[in-house]
Every structure is written in structure tokens, then in C-alpha cells.
């Protein structure tokens, strides 16, 4: 009886599931308090006004308003929430 599988397929079947990272709400869109704006690994996006960062670097809104992105470096952006008027 053979001790090795012929084609070697038994060792190849591993793959991790997707983590669903990325921007969830884009610029100039309305957002409500507590909703997630970005899920990220590391701090590519930084929290600005009315935005907080969770322990896994997730950015979320702490007030209702419009999402605003501002680029500060080549690979860094600040995300803020601007209050709706009128």
C-alpha cells in the first residue's frame, strides 16, 4: 500500500477567507453616528473631526453628516465628518 498520495493534491487545499477590508462609505456620502467608514490594517486613513479609531484601526463616525477625505501625504489621508446644513 502506498504511503504517498500520487498527485499531491491533499497538501494544496488551504486558503484564508477574505477579511472584508476597505472603504465602506466614500466621500460626499451621508453617514450616521456609529457607522463604519473604513476597515483597515494599519493607519493608511487617519481619523479627523467627528471620527474615532477602534482598536483594530477601524474608523467610524461619532456624528451624523457628510464624509470628507483629505490627502495629507502620498499614502495617508484624513477622514472627517462635516455637519449637514440645511
C-alpha positions, -999 to 999 in steps of 0.1 A, spaced: 0 0 0 13 34 -9 22 59 18 22 90 -5 -7 103 -25 0 103 -62 -9 138 -73 -1 157 -42 -34 175 -41 -40 167 -4 -15 194 7 -27 222 -16 -62 229 -3 -55 258 21 -66 294 16 -77 321 41 -111 337 40 -113 374 29 -114 399 58 -137 424 40 -113 453 44 -116 487 26 -136 518 24 -173 513 33 -185 549 28 -170 572 2 -166 610 1 -197 633 0 -220 605 12 -242 608 43 -233 587 73 -250 581 107 -235 580 141 -216 547 148 -214 536 112 -181 522 99 -163 543 73 -131 522 67 -118 488 78 -81 487 76 -48 471 87 -25 499 100 -33 536 96 -35 544 59 -65 565 68 -63 587 99 -93 600 120 -102 636 117 -131 656 131 -161 636 143 -143 603 135 -128 578 160 -105 548 156 -112 514 170 -85 491 184 -82 472 150 -77 506 132 -114 507 120 -126 543 115 -162 551 125 -184 581 127 -194 597 160 -218 622 145 -242 623 116 -230 642 85 -211 640 52 -179 621 48 -149 642 38 -115 628 27 -83 650 27 -50 637 14 -21 648 37 8 627 23 13 605 -7 -2 574 11 -20 590 40 -55 606 42 -76 621 70 -113 613 71 -136 638 87 -174 642 91 -189 676 82 -222 685 97 -251 689 72 -266 724 70 -300 730 56 
